[in-house]
């Protein structure tokens, strides 16, 4: 993970998941933006591939975001 910066209670990170990596279930305290750059991740049962972009609303949750084969994504979220 590479922190790219924080401003106005938001953070942006470049995140690389190795094959088999899992991010714990979490609730979004504000909007969360994700952009998949390489590989694929699985978010709430949906497969996200390179070029996929999405926004999660405040109060929603991600359950066990993971990548079976590894992935690289850009993430922006509330801190």
PyMOL commands that set and color helices and strands:
alter all, ss='L'
color gray80, all
select strands_A, chain A and resi 2-7+10-17+22-23+26-27+32-43+46-49+53-56+61-62+65-66+71-78
alter strands_A, ss='S'
color yellow, strands_A
deselect
rebuild
show_as cartoon
